[in-house]
Amino acid sequence: MTARTRAVSVDSQYSLDYDFNQPPMHEHFDPYQPQVLTPQFELHQQYQPFPPTPYEVDIKTERQMYVNDVPTRRDSSISTFSTFIPPPPHATLPSLHEENWAQEDLYDSPGDHFSGEEGLDFDFFDFSHGPPHNSQQAVIQVDDCDRPLLDHFIENVLRLIFPILEVNQHGSARSEVILPALESNKCYLHCCLSISAIHLKSTQRLQSEQIDSDIMRHRYATISELCEALNRDTDHQQILEATLGMIFFQCSVGRPDDCLPDIPWHQHFQAASSLVRKLELPHAMVQVNSAQIHPPFNMTLASWIDILGATMLGRAPQFANTYREKHLSASTSGLCELMGCEDRMMYLISEIACLEALKIDNTIDESTLCTHITCLGTQMDLTEPGPGALEYAYSSTGAIRPKQLSKNMTAMFRLAARIYLCSLVPGATRYDPSMIDLITRLAATLEYIPSGPEGFDRSLVWPLLIGGSLSTPSSSFRHLFADRIARLSDQAEFGSFGRMVRLLQEVWRQSDDESQAGERQNVHWRDVMRQKGWDFLLI
């Protein structure tokens, strides 16, 4: 094999007759399973048949925001946490005379009601803006004509962008990522105003020259600011966060039939990749191997786009070597905390994307391809949790359980990765019994993900695409998928989720027609996107 083949980490002498549906074997200790990410804390729980009842602690946070030095809104949120440590006597603060704690403020976001009951690390990421502001006031300079767009972004769009981060680190997406960038990064501000206008147009079905003008005006201003900064070769961190915003924020807004001119996401990511290298973020990410070093937030976001975006293009991820090194060292990249899927699983998806790229380029023979498929399947076995790992993500009090949610989401990505891997086997079709079984299991696992407008289906666009594209007309997946769309109501039409729905509908139409004509070959979703001229980033 040449230097383009797989890394030693996935080489193996196992038989090619690998059953992807066999139950994983579990031992008390596996020397080849990364122990850093999956410590066996469960072993001692059998000695605690009667756990104590936790105390519930309410934390109320208030924020006042100013636009052009004018107070525009006040946010108030209540988070509920659980602890087994009893509160000290007289530890509660006196109630405020001006407000009623039982009354929700006007601008409380739905994310405020997702409160964790597990220990959370609120200092996990290395945010590019440093530590949180001491002041709770955000001063964002914006023209009067754009103030409605800014208000709309903060009130209606911001909560859609990082739902998993909001669950894991309540309020950090707002206070440590987006508001500081809006204050200090003019390019980022224009990006967000353009995204706000797109969301306003799609949700309110506006058809006017004014809203289109707002979208294009701020889109052009964003590009102009980026080009000027690149020519100056300065402010690399600010350019990177704005570029990543232009790529990722689009995943939360807009309709599949948006026709205004725009630069494809992968061209933006080429620029972002150059900035990532210039800032030496891959090296910084490799150094994240202990609790003392935090993952750079922008590198974590870029990694998520890189790995799943590579599957959109049929190419290897830009930083595949970095993920391979992280996999070997069993160290975190923050992907689970930011997006909900465990790091090890994302590293393996990167490996599968590399393998598919070799297959597409015809630089690997079938025998070697099958060997690597077998090895990667074995590697995925090592990420399987023990029996009973899937549970409903809501506690008895109705609060979301962040760690359980991540376990359930990782199970979705794991099954989708197995489907993705099996699809690379020469001659594989959606009617293979193993493929049908995997997709049935994917549908069953989806039941453990909260649904509806306040659920997390929109964070599972990639697994739903991979599994749905190979589902048969009689598959339970299709029936459940239709039900999830109905629960989302109008919100199923927007962002990456809406684009994924439109793509699956077209894939099913073509593949089902071919099946009726006696053809058993798969209709690949990537070919359908090419036929339709769609350039979607479905993550």
N, C-alpha and C positions, 0 to 999 in steps of 0.2 A: 504493500500500500504506500501511497505517497503521503506527503505532509498534510494533505487535506482530509485524511481519514480521521476516525474518532480518536478521542483521547484515551489514554490508558485506563482512565477511571471507569470506562464502560466496556472495555474489552473483557471477553469471557470465553470459556471453552464449553459452555453449556450446550445441550442439544438444541437443534432447531425446532424440535417438536414441542414447542412451548404452548401451554394452555393459558391464555390471558384471563380466563374466567375461574381458574382454580382459586380456592380460598388461600390467603397468605398464611405462611407459617409464622408463629410467634414464639419467641424464646424469652427468657428473663434477661438474657444479654446477647446481643448480636455484635461481634467485633467489627462488622463492616457497616453497621448502621450508625450514622452520625449521632453521637450521644448528646452533643451540645444543645441541639434543637428539640430533642424529645426525651428529656429526663423521665425516668420511670417513677413519677411521684405517686402513681396509683397503688403501688405495692403495699403501702402502709395503711391504706384506707380501710382495708378489711378489719382492722382492729378498732375501728370507730363506728360501730353499728348505730350509735345514737348521737349524731352530731348536734352540737348546741345550736340554738336559734340565733341567727345573726341580728345585730342591731342595725337599724336603718338610719342613715345620716343624710339630711338634706342640705345641699349647698346652693345658695342663691348668688348669682353673679349678675352685676349690672354694668352696662356700658353706654356711654353717651357719645354720639358721633356728631362732628361738625363738618359742614361743607361750606367752604369759603367763609370760615369763622362764624357760620350761622348754625345754631343747633337744629338738626333735622329729624333726629329720631333717638329714642332710647330703647335699648334692648335689655331684657331681663330674662334670665333662664334659671331653672331649678334642676339640679342634678341629684339623683339619689344613688347613694353607694351603701354597701353593706360591710360590716366589720364585726369580728368576734370579740373586739376589745370594748368593754363597757365605757360609756362616756363618763368623765369625772363629774362630781356634783356641781351644780350651778355652772355648767360649761356652756349652756346655750346663751346666745346673744339675745338681748331684749328685742322685741318685735318693733318694727318701724310703725310710727303713728300714722304715716301718710298713706300706707298701702295695706291691702288685704292679701295675705300670702295665698289665700285660696283662689284669688282672681288672677288669671293670666293676663300678661300685658299684651297690647295690641300687636306688637311685632315679634312675639315669641315664635321661633321657627320650629317646625315639626321635629327637627333633629334634637331639640331640647328634651324631648320625652324619651329618647333612647339613652337610658342611663345604665352604667355598668354595675355589676355586682361582684366583679372580680378585681384583683389588684391591678391597677393600670400604671404604666410608666409615662408620666407626663413630660419627661425630659428625654424622650427616646431619640428623636431626630436632631441632626445638626441643621437648623434652618439657616438659610443664607442671610437672614436679617438679624441673626444673633438672638440673644435672649428676648423674651417678651418685653413690650414697653412697660415702664413703671406707670405711666399715665394710661388711663382707660379712655382717653379721648383720641379719636382718629380724625385728622384734618386733611381732607382730600381737596385739592384745588381743581376745579372744573368749571367750564363755561356754563352760564345760566341755561343756555339752550340744551345742554347735555345733562343737566341735573336730573331730569326724569329718568334718563337711561341709567344713570348711576344708582338712583334709588331702586329702580326695578332690578338691577343686577344684585344689589345687596339683599333685597327683600325676597326675591324669587329665584334667582339663578345660583347664588353662592351656595345654598344648602344642597344643590344637586351635584356639585362637582366632586367632593370627597366624602361620600357617605360613610365609608368604612373608617376613615381617619376620624370622622366626627364621633363614631361609636367608640373607638379605641382611646382617643384623646379629645374629650369633649371641649369644643371651642377652639382647638388649636388651628384648624383650617382657617378660621376667621381671623384669629388674633395674631397668629405667627406666620401665616403664609400670605393670605390674600389682602387683608387691609394694609399691612406694612408695605406690600408691593404697590398697592394703589396710591399710597402716600408718596413713595419715593421714586417710582419708575414710570415715567411718562409713556413709554412704549407699552408697558403692561396695562396702563390705564386705558389707552386707546383700544387695545385688544379686548378688554373686558366690556367696554362700551359697545364695540361691534357685536360681541357675543350677546349682550343684553338686547340689542336691537333685533338680532336674529330670533331670540327667544320670544320677544314681544310680538314679532311678526307671525311666528308659527303658532303660538298659543292663542292669540286673539284673531288669527286668520286675517291679518291686515294686508290689504292690497293697495298700496299707494306709492307714489314716487318719493314721498318724504321718508318713509321707513327704509326703502331701498337706498335712498341717498345717505341716510344715517349709517347703514351697514357699510356701504362702500367707502364713505368718507373716513370712518375710523379704521376700516381695513387698510386703506391706502396710507393713512397716517402711521399705522403700526409698521407697515413695510418700510416706509420712508425713514422712520426713526431707527429701525433695525439696520438698514443699509448705511445710514450715517454713522451709527455706532461701530459697525464693522469696519468701515473705512478709517475711523479714528483708532481702531484697535484698542478700545478702552471699554470699561464697564462690562466686562465679559459675563459676570454673574447676573447682571440685570438683563443683558441680551438673552442669556440662556433661559431665565425664568419667563421672559416674554415669549420666546420662541416655543417653549414647552406649553405655555398657555394657549398659544394659537393652535397647537396641535390637539391638546387634550380637552380644552374647554368645548371644542366643537362636538365632542362625543356626548355632551349633555343637552344640546340644543339643535334646532333645525329639523326640517323634514327631508325625507329621501329625495323629493323632487325639487329641492332648492337648485336654482339655476343661475344665480349670480356668480360672476367669475371669481375664482379664488385659486391660490397656489396649492397644489396637492400636498397632503400632509407629509409624504415621504421626502419631498424636496425641502420642506421646513426641517425635517429630522436630519437631513444631511448637514445642514448648517448647525443644528443643535449638537450633532456628534462631534463636529470639529471643535466647538466650544467646550464640550465635555473633555476632550483630549487636551485642549489648551489649558484648562483649569486643573488637569491631572486628577480628575474625579475618579477614574477607574483605580488608580493607585490608592487614593484615599479610601475607596470602598474595600479594597483588598485588606487594608489595615484594620477594618472593623472586625476584630476577632475577640473583643472583650467588652465588658460593661463600661469601660472607661472611654471608649471611642464610639461615637454615634454615627450612624449612616448619614451621609449628606443627602438632604431631602431631594434636591434637584437630580442627583444621580439615581436615587430610588425611582423617581417618577420617570426619568429617561429609560431606566432598565425595563420598567413595565411596558412602555411604548415600544422599546426595542425588541423585546422577546415576542410579544404577541403581534406587533406590527410586521415582524419578519415572516410570520405565517400568512399574513395578508399578501405578501409579495412572492412567496416561495423562495426566499433567500435566507442565508444564515444571519443571525443577529450581528450587529456591528461590534458588540462587546462580548461575543460568545466565549472568548478565552478568559475573560474576567469571571464570567458566571461559572465556567468550568473550574477555575481556581477556587472560587468561593465554595463550590460543591465539594471539592476535595478537602477543604479545611473545615467544612461543616459550620460556616459562619453566616450570620444574618446579613441581609441587605435591606431589611425593613419592608419588604414587599407584602408580608402578611399584615403588618400594622397599617400600611397605607391602603392596600387593595383587598386584603382578605384571604389570599392564597399563600400557603407556606412557601418559604424560599426554596427549599429542596425541590418542590414540585415544579416551580418556575424554572429552576436550573435544568431540570430534565426536559421540560418543554423546549427550552433553548437547544438542547442536544437533538431532539426530534426534528426541529426546524433545520438544523445543520444537516442532518441525515437526508431530509427531503430535498434540500438544495443540491446535495450530491446526486441524488436520484434524478432530479430534473435536468441537471447538467450532463447526465450520462457518464459520470466519472466513477461509477461504482457498479460492479457486476451484481447479479441477483443473489449469488451465494453469499457474498460479503454483506449485502444489504440485509438478508435474512438473519445473518449472524448478529449484526448490530441491533436489529429489531428484537431478537431474543434477549440480548444483553440489557437493553433499555427496559424491557418488560421485567426482568429480574431486579433491576434497580428500583423500579416503581413498587415492587413488592416490599422493599425495605421501608417505604414511606407509609405503608398501610397501618392504620391504627388497630388496636385490639377490638374484639367483639363489643358491641354496645356503644361504640364511640359516637354514633349519630343520635342526637337528642334534639328536641325542639329548643330553639334559641331563646325563647321567652321564659322568664322565671315565673314562679307562682304569683308574684306581685305584678306581673305584666312588664317588667323591665327587661331590656335586651341583655343577653349574656355574651359579651364580645368574644371571649375565647371559644365558646361553643359555636357561635356564628362562623368564626374562622375555620373551625374543624369541618363544619358542614359545607362551607364554600370550597375548602380544599378538596373535599371528597368529590364535589362537582368537577373541579378542574382535573382531578386525578382520573376520573372516568372519561372525561373528554380527551385527555392526553392519551389514554389507552386506545380510544376510538381513532384518534389521529394517527397513532403509531400503527394500528392494525390496517388502516387504510393504505399504508405504504407497502403492505405485502403484495407481491405480484398476483394479479387475478382476484383480489379481494372485492367483494360486492356487498351491498347493503342487505342482501338476502342470506348471507352466511349466518349460521346459527350463533356463532360467537359474537358477531356484530349485533344481531338482534338482541341477544342477552345483555350486552353492554349498554345499549340504548334503553332497554327496559329498566336496568339498574339506575341509569342516569335520571329517568323520569321518577323513579321511586325516591331517589335522593333529593330531588327538587322539592318534594313535599316538606322537607325539613327547613326550607328557606322561607322566611316571612314574605308574603306576597302583598300585592296592592300598592297604592301610591306611597305608603310609608315602609314598604318592604325593600328587598334587595335584588329583585330580578334584573334591574338595570345594571347591576354590578356583575352579572353573569352572562354578558352578551357573547363572549367567546365560547364558553362551554355549550351554550344553547345553539350557537351556529354550528359547531363541529358535530354535536350529536344530532341536531335536527336535520342537517343536510343529508345524513345517511339513514334517516328513519323511513320506514315503509308506510304505505297508506293506512295499514291496520295497526300501526304502532301506538301503544299507550302514550308515548311521548306527545304525539300530535294532539290528542284529546286534552291532555294536561296543559300543553302549551297554549291551546285556544282558551282554556279556562284562565290561565295566568294573564293573558292579554286582556280578557274581559274584566278582570279585577283591577288592572291598571287603568282601564278606561281610556280617556284621551291621552294620558301620558305614555301610552304604548306607541304613540305615533311619532314621538320626538326622539332626537338624539340617535346614538348608536343602536339603541334597542329598536326604534322604529325602522331604521335602515336594515337591521338584521331581519326583522319581520318581513319586510318587502323582499329581501333577497331569498329568504327561505320559501316564500310563496312562489317565486319564480322557479327556484330549483325544484320544488315539488311538482309544479305544473309540467316542467320539461321531463323530469325523471319518471313521473307517473304515466305520462303519455308514451314514453319509450317502453315502459314495462307492458303497457297494454298492447303495444305493437310487437311484443316478444323479445325486446332488447333487455339484457340484464346488466349492461355496463352502467357504472356510476356517472351521474352528471355532477361534475365538480363545481362547487360554488364559486371558485375563483374564475372558472371559464365563463360562468354566467355573468359575473361582474364585468369581465372583459367584453362580453357581447353587448352589454347594456351601457358600456362607457362609465360604469360606476367606479369611483376611486375611494371606497369607504375604508375607514379605520374602525373596525368593529371590535372595540374593547370596552 
